[in-house]
Amino acid sequence: MDKKREYNGKAYIRRNALWVDEHNMVVPTYLQSILNKLEASEENPDEMSYEEAKRQGDKYKQSESYSLAIRYYEAALDATENRSQVAALLPRITSCYRKLHRPEKVIALLAEMKRTYGEGIINEALLTSAAAAYCDMDKPEEAIRCCKWAYKVLKNKKGEFSGELSLVFERAQKMLGLSD
């Protein structure tokens, strides 16, 4: 179902995760953010189920309202019922923190979740995000350690290596002058 909203005398419709104007054109990011904030001001993520909060977080993330997305993902985290739901949320949250240029929050969240839930919560997507955050913080040695940890997790779970993990590993190696 499409959601309608009026702002400054104009009508907008949310189609999937993005707001469009009366001509069905996706509106600019700054306007996405304004419309998202108006929508969020009418909601209380703390009263939502895990699925509802995650779904809203995904909408806000897709429309580049990363702070709002984090707010909803954290509410979903509070409403979570099991470790697999936590594992699904963490890469979403860390991605938003990186988009907001807050890589230190990624590392802190990884440490907190490891303490709270143990190593079983750690997956390749989360470690890839953490490794990229270390690169963002100009800590390539830590990034490489994180990548190697991700490779070990994948090997133990018999998973396949993602292209993104390989790209982060290459980025860290380039930072150290280990590849061309």
C-alpha positions, 0 to 999 in steps of 0.5 A: 500500500502506498503512503501519501504525505503532503509537504509545502503544498505538494503531494508525495507518495511512498512507493516501496522505500522511496518518496515520489512526486505527483509525476512519479519521479523519485524526489531528491535525498534532502526531501526524502529525509524531510518526508521520512522525519515527518513519517517517523514523528508519527511512529514509535519504533519501541512499540513495533514488533521486530519485523515492523521495526526492521521493515521501517529501518530498511525503508529509511536505509534505502532512502538514505535516512541512515540515522532514522534507520539506526533508530528503527534497527535498534528498536528491532534489536530490542524486540528480537527473539533470537540470535539469527534476528540479531545477526540479520540486523547487525550488518544493516546497523553497521552499514548505516554507521559507515554511511554516517562516517562513524566507523568507530561505532561499527567497531564498538557495536561488534565488540558489544555484540560479541560480549553479549551474544558470543562468537556465534553471532558473528558472520561474514557480513558483519566482519566485512563491515567491521573490516571496512570500518577499520580501513575508514579509520586508517587501521589496515592491519586491523582490517586484515585481521578482521578479513581473516576472521571472516574467512575463518568464519566462512570456512567453518560454516562452509560458506562462500566468499563474497566479492565485498569481503575480497574488495575490503581485503584488497583495500587494506592490502593496498593501504599497507602497500602489499598489492598494486 
